[in-house]
Amino acid sequence: MPRVSIITALHNKGPYIAETIHSVIAQTILDWEMIVVENGSSDNGCEVVRDFKDPRIRLIVSEKVGPGAARNHGLTYASGEWVLFLDADDLLAPNYLAERLGLVEGIPAANILAGFWEEFPDGERQKLKICRPATFGIPSRAVQEISIAYPPWILHAALIRRSWLKSLKPWSEDFDRVQSEDAVFWFGVLQDATLAWGEASGAIYRLSTPSSRDAVRDLKIRFDSVCRVVESNLDFLRQQGRAPTLLQRSVLVRVFEQEYLQLLACGLDVVADEALRQAESYLAGPGWWFSPGMLARKWMGIRKINQLRHSMRRN
């Protein structure tokens, strides 16, 4: 049984997949398998994968198109102790798997091994920069709470113990056409998990490839995606008989307040008003005595608070 199963959804990434596979082959540990899941490509990506003769690399075909569907399908073939989801245009530094797996020595009960990553704009590798998760080093439960609206890290910055993926289909395929679909995945996977942190940054993320979702700049589409992600994660809590905590509510206030300000700045007033309504809805109810910022928003209103800030900056 391999130590790590690397699952890669392949959809029209022919120009990139060879480099991704080479970065896996270059790993300093040899005990891995790579499952490349073709799902509806119209380019030569499959032929590129077939050219690799390494028996640890398998190409399979998913009948369904979409990253979540492809990853779920790939999981049915996985046999490793750990799982890494690696997009077909992203890369691994040679010591990435070894360094992440080394975290288990310090926390044997860990279900998730996470840490830093590096990213660069497509075609500009010289602009590679190290990124640190905003949640780095905080307790596992707090990471899960803060991740209610956005993923806590890029997709391949963390390995997951395969036995921890309790569902045979942990990826919600309803979100395959939604920006930040991995926010729903990570919120569920992090529930009650034990997290081990590392500072290695061997996960390498390629920004703004032609079909990548980080290239989406439409604020209305992004806002709709945030709304869907949040509602799904709140529904996850409801199914467990839980209400959002004060920390989660404060995160949601700030998330929708930021959406409101950006939409307003772009003249999307109607959508901005909906974002404002969403932000203020999470201020309802007691419990804000410990947070002066949230108390001010609750008493004065988010619109007025930001008008005062804008006025002070101008003066």
Rosetta silent file (secondary structure, phi, psi, omega in degrees, C-alpha in Angstrom):
SEQUENCE: MPRVSIITALHNKGPYIAETIHSVIAQTILDWEMIVVENGSSDNGCEVVRDFKDPRIRLIVSEKVGPGAARNHGLTYASGEWVLFLDADDLLAPNYLAERLGLVEGIPAANILAGFWEEFPDGERQKLKICRPATFGIPSRAVQEISIAYPPWILHAALIRRSWLKSLKPWSEDFDRVQSEDAVFWFGVLQDATLAWGEASGAIYRLSTPSSRDAVRDLKIRFDSVCRVVESNLDFLRQQGRAPTLLQRSVLVRVFEQEYLQLLACGLDVVADEALRQAESYLAGPGWWFSPGMLARKWMGIRKINQLRHSMRRN
SCORE:     score description
SCORE:     0.000 S_00000001
   1 L     0.000  127.452  179.141    0.000    0.000    0.000 S_00000001
   2 L   -67.853  154.227  178.221    1.465    3.414   -0.973 S_00000001
   3 L   -71.912  -36.874 -176.074    1.933    6.001    1.734 S_00000001
   4 E  -132.201  134.078  170.110    0.257    8.783   -0.298 S_00000001
   5 E  -104.609  118.670  179.080   -2.425    8.779   -2.987 S_00000001
   6 E  -100.501  119.999 -175.623   -2.175   11.908   -5.147 S_00000001
   7 E  -111.720  122.530 -175.191   -5.458   12.615   -6.935 S_00000001
   8 E  -124.751  115.986  174.244   -5.397   15.007   -9.891 S_00000001
   9 E   -79.323  127.814 -176.205   -8.509   16.126  -11.770 S_00000001
  10 E  -115.099  113.738  176.246   -7.583   16.679  -15.424 S_00000001
  11 L  -143.770  104.650  177.595   -9.710   18.992  -17.558 S_00000001
  12 L    53.695   46.815  176.563   -8.099   20.852  -20.466 S_00000001
  13 L  -119.950   31.648 -179.704   -4.727   21.205  -18.760 S_00000001
  14 H   -51.937  -41.223 -178.761   -2.653   19.646  -21.517 S_00000001
  15 H   -69.158  -12.163 -173.079   -0.029   22.426  -21.496 S_00000001
  16 H  -116.057  -26.441 -166.882    0.599   21.942  -17.760 S_00000001
  17 H   -62.994  -32.999  179.664    0.056   18.327  -16.756 S_00000001
  18 H   -62.299  -45.273  179.857    3.513   17.063  -17.779 S_00000001
  19 H   -63.687  -37.965  177.536    5.245   19.557  -15.488 S_00000001
  20 H   -62.164  -46.437  179.981    2.866   18.603  -12.667 S_00000001
  21 H   -64.651  -41.743  178.246    3.649   14.908  -13.099 S_00000001
  22 H   -59.030  -36.861 -179.842    7.395   15.548  -13.275 S_00000001
  23 H   -68.503  -27.787  175.715    7.155   17.383   -9.936 S_00000001
  24 H   -75.210  -45.115  179.606    5.519   14.294   -8.404 S_00000001
  25 H   -59.725  -30.358 -177.386    8.096   11.909   -9.865 S_00000001
  26 L   -78.460    0.420 -178.538   10.829   14.106   -8.384 S_00000001
  27 L   -60.041  143.407 -178.781    9.620   13.542   -4.799 S_00000001
  28 L   -73.770  -18.198  169.728   12.319   12.427   -2.374 S_00000001
  29 L  -100.123  147.542 -174.721   10.018    9.702   -1.080 S_00000001
  30 L  -102.651   -9.759 -169.002    9.066    6.963   -3.533 S_00000001
  31 L   -89.371   70.309 -179.556    6.045    5.506   -1.782 S_00000001
  32 E  -142.307  162.317  168.719    3.207    7.254   -3.631 S_00000001
  33 E  -130.399  146.736  178.300    0.626    6.666   -6.335 S_00000001
  34 E  -120.228  121.986 -178.923   -0.778    9.308   -8.668 S_00000001
  35 E  -110.815  106.841  179.583   -4.327    8.931   -9.947 S_00000001
  36 E   -95.362  123.788 -173.824   -5.073   11.310  -12.819 S_00000001
  37 E  -110.950  104.748  176.714   -8.807   11.602  -13.463 S_00000001
  38 E   -72.797  131.128  177.012   -9.774   12.750  -16.939 S_00000001
  39 L  -142.959   86.265  170.069  -13.140   14.516  -16.974 S_00000001
  40 L    80.411   26.733  179.736  -14.320   15.954  -20.242 S_00000001
  41 L   -72.441  153.700  174.378  -11.144   17.389  -21.755 S_00000001
  42 L  -120.488   12.825  178.951  -10.977   18.465  -25.372 S_00000001
  43 L  -114.004 -161.729 -173.378   -7.183   18.803  -25.548 S_00000001
  44 L   -96.881   19.399 -176.296   -4.250   16.359  -25.548 S_00000001
  45 H   -55.603  -41.853 -179.192   -3.904   16.027  -21.765 S_00000001
  46 H   -62.198  -41.743  179.878   -4.679   12.300  -21.752 S_00000001
  47 H   -63.762  -37.978  177.808   -2.009   11.587  -24.346 S_00000001
  48 H   -61.542  -44.268 -179.725    0.538   13.493  -22.290 S_00000001
  49 H   -64.485  -42.241 -178.167   -0.287   11.391  -19.225 S_00000001
  50 H   -64.109  -23.756  179.095   -0.096    8.124  -21.196 S_00000001
  51 L   -68.471  -18.943  177.466    3.420    9.008  -22.325 S_00000001
  52 L   -82.434  127.266 -175.295    4.617    8.527  -18.727 S_00000001
  53 L  -100.710    7.449  179.008    5.556    4.883  -18.167 S_00000001
  54 L   -67.820  122.675 -176.644    5.887    5.049  -14.392 S_00000001
  55 L   -66.498  -13.006  178.688    3.618    2.275  -12.982 S_00000001
  56 L   -79.209   -8.889 -178.146    2.721    4.495  -10.021 S_00000001
  57 E  -105.308  124.259  179.440    0.817    6.817  -12.371 S_00000001
  58 E  -122.181  139.775  173.688   -2.669    5.774  -13.463 S_00000001
  59 E  -108.761  122.201  175.955   -5.057    7.511  -15.831 S_00000001
  60 E  -124.605  166.589 -176.169   -8.746    6.868  -15.231 S_00000001
  61 E  -120.550  131.337  174.706  -11.856    8.452  -16.719 S_00000001
  62 L   -98.151  134.601  177.164  -14.764   10.009  -14.853 S_00000001
  63 L   -69.880  -26.697 -179.105  -18.149   10.002  -16.542 S_00000001
  64 L   -95.500  144.372  177.009  -18.994   13.248  -14.762 S_00000001
  65 L   -97.697  135.875  179.013  -17.343   16.568  -15.569 S_00000001
  66 L   137.494  145.159 -175.911  -16.226   18.778  -12.698 S_00000001
  67 H   -63.046  -41.700  179.952  -13.370   18.878  -10.189 S_00000001
  68 H   -65.466  -43.841  178.168  -15.365   17.503   -7.264 S_00000001
  69 H   -61.112  -41.762  179.887  -16.816   14.665   -9.302 S_00000001
  70 H   -65.981  -41.929 -179.948  -13.347   13.798  -10.620 S_00000001
  71 H   -66.977  -41.472  176.008  -11.791   13.859   -7.142 S_00000001
  72 H   -59.884  -42.425  179.505  -14.576   11.687   -5.718 S_00000001
  73 H   -64.336  -42.559  178.758  -14.064    9.228   -8.562 S_00000001
  74 H   -61.843  -35.053  179.904  -10.325    9.194   -7.979 S_00000001
  75 H   -62.111  -30.006  180.000  -10.828    8.415   -4.298 S_00000001
  76 L   -67.288  -17.456  177.980  -12.530    5.138   -5.198 S_00000001
  77 L  -100.551   -9.088 -172.936   -9.178    3.995   -6.672 S_00000001
  78 L   -75.775  142.227  178.733   -6.984    5.368   -3.888 S_00000001
  79 L  -130.107    1.165 -177.141   -5.190    2.981   -1.533 S_00000001
  80 L   -75.046  159.416  175.329   -2.731    5.277    0.268 S_00000001
  81 L   -68.172  -34.707 -179.393   -2.736    6.076    3.956 S_00000001
  82 E  -119.641  153.390  179.460   -2.771    9.769    3.081 S_00000001
  83 E  -122.716  136.882  172.715   -4.498   11.691    0.275 S_00000001
  84 E  -126.507  124.865  174.274   -3.290   14.784   -1.527 S_00000001
  85 E   -93.938  116.665 -175.213   -5.519   16.603   -4.014 S_00000001
  86 L  -123.095  117.955  178.530   -3.242   18.213   -6.600 S_00000001
  87 L   -68.318  156.224 -170.448   -4.634   20.282   -9.462 S_00000001
  88 L   -74.476   -4.197  176.112   -3.314   19.534  -12.937 S_00000001
  89 L  -117.899    9.623  179.657   -1.543   22.884  -13.305 S_00000001
  90 L  -105.678  173.518 -169.703    0.081   23.015   -9.850 S_00000001
  91 E  -137.339  164.188  173.346    3.417   21.657   -8.618 S_00000001
  92 E  -124.852  136.753  169.505    5.249   20.089   -5.689 S_00000001
  93 L   -70.387  152.991 -172.650    8.789   20.850   -4.539 S_00000001
  94 L   -55.724  -32.912 -176.784   10.873   17.640   -4.359 S_00000001
  95 L   -98.481   12.514 -173.832   10.813   17.368   -0.553 S_00000001
  96 H   -59.751  -54.859 -176.838    7.157   18.342   -0.117 S_00000001
  97 H   -61.943  -41.822 -179.122    5.685   14.930    0.736 S_00000001
  98 H   -61.797  -42.895 -178.377    8.583   14.002    3.012 S_00000001
  99 H   -69.211  -41.743  179.060    8.312   17.226    4.987 S_00000001
 100 H   -65.632  -44.923 -179.024    4.534   17.064    5.386 S_00000001
 101 H   -65.262  -27.044  177.696    4.595   13.396    6.428 S_00000001
 102 H   -64.101  -19.692  179.723    7.307   14.192    8.937 S_00000001
 103 H   -66.036  -23.072 -179.029    4.752   16.208   10.910 S_00000001
 104 H   -64.830  -28.111  179.843    3.125   12.954   12.061 S_00000001
 105 H   -60.470  -35.077  179.704    6.139   12.245   14.254 S_00000001
 106 L   -82.341  -32.718 -179.063    5.215   15.190   16.450 S_00000001
 107 L  -133.775   83.287 -175.950    1.431   14.601   16.406 S_00000001
 108 L   -59.568  -26.441 -177.490    0.746   10.904   15.649 S_00000001
 109 L   -85.217    3.068 -175.667   -3.026   11.411   15.930 S_00000001
 110 L   -61.592  139.383  174.490   -3.102   14.116   13.247 S_00000001
 111 L  -101.565  -23.127 -176.847   -5.718   13.739   10.507 S_00000001
 112 E  -133.869  133.290 -179.900   -4.570   16.758    8.469 S_00000001
 113 E  -116.754  110.267 -171.172   -1.007   17.913    7.748 S_00000001
 114 E  -130.555  164.545  178.514   -0.951   21.542    6.628 S_00000001
 115 E  -179.672 -152.647 -176.041    1.412   24.449    6.224 S_00000001
 116 E   -73.224  169.897  171.660    2.820   27.149    3.960 S_00000001
 117 E  -147.655  173.955  174.839    2.756   27.225    0.186 S_00000001
 118 E  -123.927  150.739  178.439    4.300   29.189   -2.688 S_00000001
 119 E  -143.526  155.574  178.722    2.521   30.822   -5.600 S_00000001
 120 E  -153.229  149.276  176.017    3.356   32.552   -8.845 S_00000001
 121 E   -68.478  141.565  179.693    1.447   34.053  -11.805 S_00000001
 122 L   -52.385  128.244  179.572    1.321   31.738  -14.804 S_00000001
 123 L    84.328    1.267 -177.808    4.383   32.336  -16.981 S_00000001
 124 L  -132.569   59.741 -176.938    6.187   34.343  -14.295 S_00000001
 125 H   -59.559  -23.927 -179.796    7.940   31.759  -12.142 S_00000001
 126 H   -67.415  -15.549 -179.631   10.463   34.413  -11.075 S_00000001
 127 H   -94.754   20.227  179.570    7.681   36.040   -9.027 S_00000001
 128 L   -57.898  130.766  177.940    7.349   33.023   -6.741 S_00000001
 129 E  -136.036  149.467  179.839    6.402   34.079   -3.212 S_00000001
 130 E   -84.724  136.349  178.957    5.816   32.205    0.037 S_00000001
 131 E  -121.918  140.947 -179.072    2.325   32.371    1.543 S_00000001
 132 L  -115.481  131.106  178.420    1.327   31.576    5.096 S_00000001
 133 L   -57.431  139.699  178.230   -2.220   30.513    6.023 S_00000001
 134 L   -60.995  -23.864 -177.831   -4.044   33.211    7.971 S_00000001
 135 L   -93.984    7.093 -170.681   -4.946   30.497   10.462 S_00000001
 136 L   -54.222  129.824  172.545   -1.370   29.209   10.877 S_00000001
 137 L    84.218   -8.710 -178.817   -0.590   27.780   14.292 S_00000001
 138 L   -84.616  161.123 -176.819   -4.014   28.228   15.860 S_00000001
 139 L   -58.701  153.225 -175.889   -5.921   25.258   17.384 S_00000001
 140 H   -55.297  -44.137 -177.549   -7.712   22.880   15.030 S_00000001
 141 H   -61.894  -40.594  179.921  -11.203   23.837   16.226 S_00000001
 142 H   -66.546  -35.573  176.704  -10.548   27.528   15.615 S_00000001
 143 H   -60.294  -44.881 -179.580   -9.311   26.788   12.076 S_00000001
 144 H   -63.177  -39.522 -179.016  -12.571   25.007   11.328 S_00000001
 145 H   -67.753  -44.361 -177.269  -14.629   27.882   12.704 S_00000001
 146 H   -68.335  -23.069 -175.343  -12.742   30.571   10.801 S_00000001
 147 L   -86.627   25.410 -175.616  -13.018   28.568    7.547 S_00000001
 148 L   -73.607  -20.805 -177.186  -16.790   28.989    7.294 S_00000001
 149 L  -118.394  -28.651 -177.452  -16.607   31.236    4.224 S_00000001
 150 L  -134.998  152.994  176.301  -13.231   30.645    2.564 S_00000001
 151 L   -64.119  145.903 -177.061  -10.795   27.724    2.339 S_00000001
 152 L   -75.998  -14.880 -178.719   -8.052   27.901    4.997 S_00000001
 153 L  -162.870  172.381  175.089   -5.274   27.210    2.458 S_00000001
 154 L   -69.779  163.314 -169.317   -4.799   26.288   -1.183 S_00000001
 155 H   -55.445  -47.962 -172.571   -5.911   22.811   -2.175 S_00000001
 156 H   -96.597   19.053  175.087   -2.584   20.967   -2.110 S_00000001
 157 H   -82.765   -1.680 -178.029   -1.149   22.702    0.956 S_00000001
 158 E  -141.660  142.457  169.996   -2.517   19.895    3.141 S_00000001
 159 E  -100.150  149.020 -179.100   -2.551   16.097    3.226 S_00000001
 160 E  -125.138  134.593  174.721   -5.534   14.253    4.699 S_00000001
 161 E   -64.301  127.400 -172.966   -5.541   10.851    6.307 S_00000001
 162 H   -61.116  -35.707  179.410   -7.678    8.748    3.943 S_00000001
 163 H   -66.229  -18.199  179.675   -9.564    7.084    6.803 S_00000001
 164 H   -78.194  -19.393  177.408  -10.634   10.569    7.940 S_00000001
 165 L   -79.194   81.032 -170.069  -12.598   11.078    4.723 S_00000001
 166 L   -60.970  -34.139  179.215  -15.638    9.394    6.237 S_00000001
 167 L   -85.884  144.364  174.613  -17.794    9.900    3.156 S_00000001
 168 L   -70.425  -19.561  178.514  -17.056    8.022   -0.048 S_00000001
 169 L  -130.422   74.598 -175.368  -17.882   11.280   -1.825 S_00000001
 170 L   -71.344  -18.041  178.803  -16.510   14.070    0.376 S_00000001
 171 L   -89.375  126.562  177.738  -16.604   16.614   -2.441 S_00000001
 172 L   -75.705  109.215 -175.985  -20.023   18.216   -2.971 S_00000001
 173 H   -71.368  -14.252  174.716  -20.531   17.877   -6.706 S_00000001
 174 H   -65.938  -16.920 -177.137  -23.249   20.542   -6.587 S_00000001
 175 H  -102.816   13.931 -176.394  -20.402   23.032   -6.196 S_00000001
 176 L   -65.437  -20.232  178.213  -18.394   21.962   -9.230 S_00000001
 177 L  -110.525   18.378 -178.247  -19.265   25.180  -11.047 S_00000001
 178 L  -109.157  134.519  176.067  -18.896   27.419   -7.995 S_00000001
 179 L   -61.823  141.700 -179.603  -15.805   29.497   -7.261 S_00000001
 180 L    62.100   41.307  178.120  -14.003   28.307   -4.081 S_00000001
 181 L   -61.542  -23.142 -179.381  -15.742   24.931   -4.106 S_00000001
 182 H   -73.903  -12.422  175.770  -13.000   23.676   -1.798 S_00000001
 183 H   -64.842  -34.828  177.170  -14.312   25.934    1.004 S_00000001
 184 H   -71.933  -41.454  178.720  -17.216   23.518    1.420 S_00000001
 185 H   -60.229  -52.761 -175.067  -14.903   20.509    1.315 S_00000001
 186 H   -66.083  -34.941 -179.751  -12.462   21.809    3.927 S_00000001
 187 H   -60.420  -41.806  177.684  -15.195   22.984    6.300 S_00000001
 188 H   -71.563  -42.828 -176.994  -16.552   19.447    6.527 S_00000001
 189 H   -66.329  -33.766 -178.190  -13.174   17.720    6.635 S_00000001
 190 H   -74.527  -16.033 -176.885  -11.889   19.997    9.404 S_00000001
 191 L   -57.791  115.582  177.769  -14.822   19.202   11.684 S_00000001
 192 L    65.300   13.911 -179.196  -13.328   17.649   14.869 S_00000001
 193 L   -77.517  159.062  170.939  -10.038   16.957   13.045 S_00000001
 194 L  -104.901  123.722 -171.606   -6.594   17.035   14.643 S_00000001
 195 E  -109.674  134.691  173.115   -4.303   19.321   12.677 S_00000001
 196 E  -112.555  128.338 -177.920   -0.506   19.281   12.494 S_00000001
 197 E   -99.297  143.928  172.261    1.182   22.458   11.257 S_00000001
 198 E  -137.516  158.255 -177.819    4.455   22.750    9.377 S_00000001
 199 E   -99.387   -1.116  177.778    6.371   25.690    7.937 S_00000001
 200 E   -65.531  145.368 -174.665    7.568   23.956    4.773 S_00000001
 201 E  -121.586   39.694 -173.424    6.261   25.633    1.617 S_00000001
 202 E   -80.153   -2.932  171.710    6.651   22.918   -0.988 S_00000001
 203 E   -82.100  123.584 -174.637    3.118   23.185   -2.368 S_00000001
 204 E  -116.106  121.561 -172.590    3.434   25.427   -5.439 S_00000001
 205 E  -109.021  123.964  179.893    0.322   27.151   -6.766 S_00000001
 206 E   -93.687  118.045 -177.324    0.133   28.520  -10.311 S_00000001
 207 E   -86.666  146.796  164.670   -2.122   31.583  -10.465 S_00000001
 208 L    59.415   43.484  167.251   -4.378   32.743  -13.284 S_00000001
 209 L   -73.044  162.675 -170.196   -4.157   29.998  -15.852 S_00000001
 210 L   -52.738  -36.788 -176.673   -6.759   30.489  -18.619 S_00000001
 211 L  -109.604   11.926 -176.896   -9.514   28.369  -17.023 S_00000001
 212 L   -76.923  152.316 -176.828   -8.639   28.736  -13.340 S_00000001
 213 H   -78.289  -18.878  176.403  -11.217   30.092  -10.942 S_00000001
 214 H   -70.773  -12.864  178.414   -8.838   32.534   -9.328 S_00000001
 215 H   -81.459   -8.137 -179.576   -8.923   34.342  -12.689 S_00000001
 216 L   -70.014  125.178 -177.908  -12.613   35.210  -12.179 S_00000001
 217 L  -115.867   -1.433 -179.656  -12.893   38.960  -11.600 S_00000001
 218 L   -72.923  113.240 -175.549  -16.680   39.389  -11.767 S_00000001
 219 H   -65.886  -32.397  178.644  -17.678   40.642   -8.287 S_00000001
 220 H   -66.381  -43.088  177.838  -21.288   39.525   -8.709 S_00000001
 221 H   -63.126  -43.072 -179.900  -20.193   35.961   -9.507 S_00000001
 222 H   -63.400  -43.021  179.425  -17.815   35.999   -6.556 S_00000001
 223 H   -61.910  -44.702  177.807  -20.507   37.292   -4.201 S_00000001
 224 H   -59.257  -39.448  179.685  -22.948   34.618   -5.353 S_00000001
 225 H   -65.242  -44.006  178.030  -20.252   31.988   -4.747 S_00000001
 226 H   -59.751  -43.924  179.687  -19.582   33.272   -1.223 S_00000001
 227 H   -60.150  -44.187 -179.088  -23.317   33.166   -0.457 S_00000001
 228 H   -66.743  -41.508  179.110  -23.628   29.580   -1.662 S_00000001
 229 H   -62.639  -47.548 -178.274  -20.555   28.436    0.244 S_00000001
 230 H   -62.082  -45.602 -178.917  -21.715   30.079    3.475 S_00000001
 231 H   -62.986  -39.291  177.874  -25.225   28.678    3.210 S_00000001
 232 H   -63.867  -42.838 -178.790  -23.872   25.172    2.575 S_00000001
 233 H   -70.394  -34.537  174.283  -21.557   25.376    5.577 S_00000001
 234 H   -66.398  -37.237  177.396  -24.329   26.727    7.800 S_00000001
 235 H   -65.048  -36.675  175.407  -26.508   23.841    6.628 S_00000001
 236 H   -58.348  -43.773  178.378  -23.697   21.460    7.600 S_00000001
 237 H   -64.957  -42.817 -179.608  -23.826   22.910   11.124 S_00000001
 238 H   -60.808  -39.744  179.592  -27.624   22.675   11.251 S_00000001
 239 H   -63.867  -23.726  177.598  -27.520   19.010   10.307 S_00000001
 240 L   -94.718    6.002 -179.806  -25.280   18.450   13.317 S_00000001
 241 L    73.964   24.914 -178.062  -27.621   20.376   15.596 S_00000001
 242 L  -113.161  148.838  170.914  -25.184   23.269   15.908 S_00000001
 243 L  -104.910  155.405  177.277  -25.603   27.004   15.546 S_00000001
 244 L   -61.457  139.127  179.048  -22.750   29.228   14.318 S_00000001
 245 L   -75.084  170.503  175.896  -20.486   30.341   17.143 S_00000001
 246 H   -60.621  -38.061  178.035  -19.711   33.963   17.919 S_00000001
 247 H   -62.600  -45.108  179.272  -16.365   33.531   16.189 S_00000001
 248 H   -64.652  -40.447  178.021  -18.062   32.212   13.053 S_00000001
 249 H   -63.275  -40.521  179.469  -20.640   35.008   13.142 S_00000001
 250 H   -67.111  -36.543  175.277  -17.911   37.638   13.450 S_00000001
 251 H   -61.081  -45.096 -177.898  -16.080   36.080   10.493 S_00000001
 252 H   -66.701  -37.794  175.660  -19.278   36.219    8.437 S_00000001
 253 H   -57.867  -48.676 -177.390  -19.908   39.844    9.407 S_00000001
 254 H   -67.080  -39.109  179.530  -16.442   40.803    8.198 S_00000001
 255 H   -61.638  -49.480 -177.095  -16.671   38.689    5.032 S_00000001
 256 H   -74.854  -27.545  173.466  -19.971   40.217    3.922 S_00000001
 257 H   -64.264  -42.345  178.256  -18.909   43.696    5.014 S_00000001
 258 H   -64.954  -40.900  175.810  -15.883   43.411    2.735 S_00000001
 259 H   -60.818  -43.557  178.999  -18.088   42.182   -0.097 S_00000001
 260 H   -56.618  -48.359 -176.450  -20.428   45.137    0.514 S_00000001
 261 H   -65.414  -40.583 -178.905  -17.596   47.671    0.306 S_00000001
 262 H   -70.446  -40.685  178.011  -16.115   46.204   -2.872 S_00000001
 263 H   -65.174  -41.269  179.721  -19.490   45.927   -4.605 S_00000001
 264 H   -63.238  -42.089 -179.439  -20.369   49.478   -3.581 S_00000001
 265 H   -63.554  -25.956 -179.660  -17.054   50.793   -4.907 S_00000001
 266 L   -95.662    8.032  177.059  -17.826   49.209   -8.285 S_00000001
 267 L    78.169   13.599  179.231  -21.293   50.743   -8.478 S_00000001
 268 L   -92.543   68.079 -169.045  -23.147   47.475   -7.918 S_00000001
 269 H   -63.743  -40.726 -177.251  -25.500   49.085   -5.412 S_00000001
 270 H   -65.118  -45.781  178.493  -28.301   46.505   -5.459 S_00000001
 271 H   -67.368  -37.240  177.998  -25.936   43.588   -4.848 S_00000001
 272 H   -60.473  -40.124  178.967  -24.044   45.681   -2.287 S_00000001
 273 H   -63.002  -36.086  177.393  -27.268   46.191   -0.342 S_00000001
 274 H   -67.853  -40.080  177.035  -27.765   42.425   -0.225 S_00000001
 275 H   -63.128  -39.830  177.514  -24.223   41.957    1.072 S_00000001
 276 H   -63.470  -43.180  178.057  -24.917   44.596    3.731 S_00000001
 277 H   -60.198  -42.175  178.731  -28.119   42.818    4.737 S_00000001
 278 H   -62.703  -46.064 -179.169  -26.210   39.565    5.041 S_00000001
 279 H   -59.132  -46.582 -176.109  -23.487   41.155    7.160 S_00000001
 280 H   -72.450  -22.494  178.099  -25.956   42.757    9.562 S_00000001
 281 H   -65.280  -29.603 -179.308  -27.998   39.570    9.880 S_00000001
 282 L   -84.352   -5.171  173.210  -25.072   37.922   11.677 S_00000001
 283 L   -85.321  -14.829 -177.933  -24.940   40.796   14.171 S_00000001
 284 L   -63.729  147.341  177.560  -28.416   39.893   15.418 S_00000001
 285 L    95.503  166.927 -176.653  -28.639   38.322   18.858 S_00000001
 286 L   -81.104  175.134  168.665  -26.663   38.725   22.100 S_00000001
 287 L   111.443    5.329 -174.643  -23.053   37.970   22.899 S_00000001
 288 L   -95.802   10.545 -175.848  -20.990   40.807   21.465 S_00000001
 289 L   -58.192  -27.774 -176.213  -19.915   42.352   24.781 S_00000001
 290 L   -83.084   -8.177 -171.954  -16.346   41.044   24.294 S_00000001
 291 L  -123.978   98.208  178.907  -15.904   42.656   20.864 S_00000001
 292 H   -56.714  -37.792 -179.450  -15.920   46.484   20.684 S_00000001
 293 H   -63.559  -43.378  179.568  -15.773   46.351   16.885 S_00000001
 294 H   -71.573  -35.793  176.231  -18.843   44.150   16.591 S_00000001
 295 H   -61.475  -43.281  178.945  -20.702   46.153   19.240 S_00000001
 296 H   -61.701  -42.976  178.288  -20.074   49.349   17.272 S_00000001
 297 H   -62.412  -40.700 -177.442  -21.367   47.723   14.095 S_00000001
 298 H   -66.396  -42.144 -175.952  -24.442   46.445   15.925 S_00000001
 299 H   -79.158  -41.498 -173.919  -25.324   49.807   17.496 S_00000001
 300 H   -96.397  -24.452 -175.259  -24.422   52.188   14.682 S_00000001
 301 L    94.021  142.603 -175.958  -24.864   49.984   11.635 S_00000001
 302 H   -66.272  -38.791 -179.403  -22.204   48.881    9.175 S_00000001
 303 H   -59.996  -47.290 -177.214  -23.124   51.494    6.574 S_00000001
 304 H   -68.147  -40.091  177.824  -22.686   54.382    9.028 S_00000001
 305 H   -55.819  -45.889 -176.869  -19.472   52.959   10.492 S_00000001
 306 H   -74.713  -28.987  172.911  -17.899   52.841    7.039 S_00000001
 307 H   -64.641  -41.777  177.536  -19.197   56.294    6.124 S_00000001
 308 H   -64.052  -42.247  177.864  -17.482   57.667    9.234 S_00000001
 309 H   -60.069  -44.490 -179.390  -14.254   55.833    8.351 S_00000001
 310 H   -63.014  -40.887  179.665  -14.342   57.250    4.838 S_00000001
 311 H   -64.895  -41.024  179.833  -14.948   60.757    6.170 S_00000001
 312 H   -65.638  -38.203  178.820  -12.055   60.476    8.637 S_00000001
 313 H   -64.956  -37.880 -178.946   -9.683   59.297    5.902 S_00000001
 314 H   -68.907  -31.645 -179.343  -10.638   62.245    3.717 S_00000001
 315 L   -85.688    0.000    0.000   -9.984   64.674    6.563 S_00000001
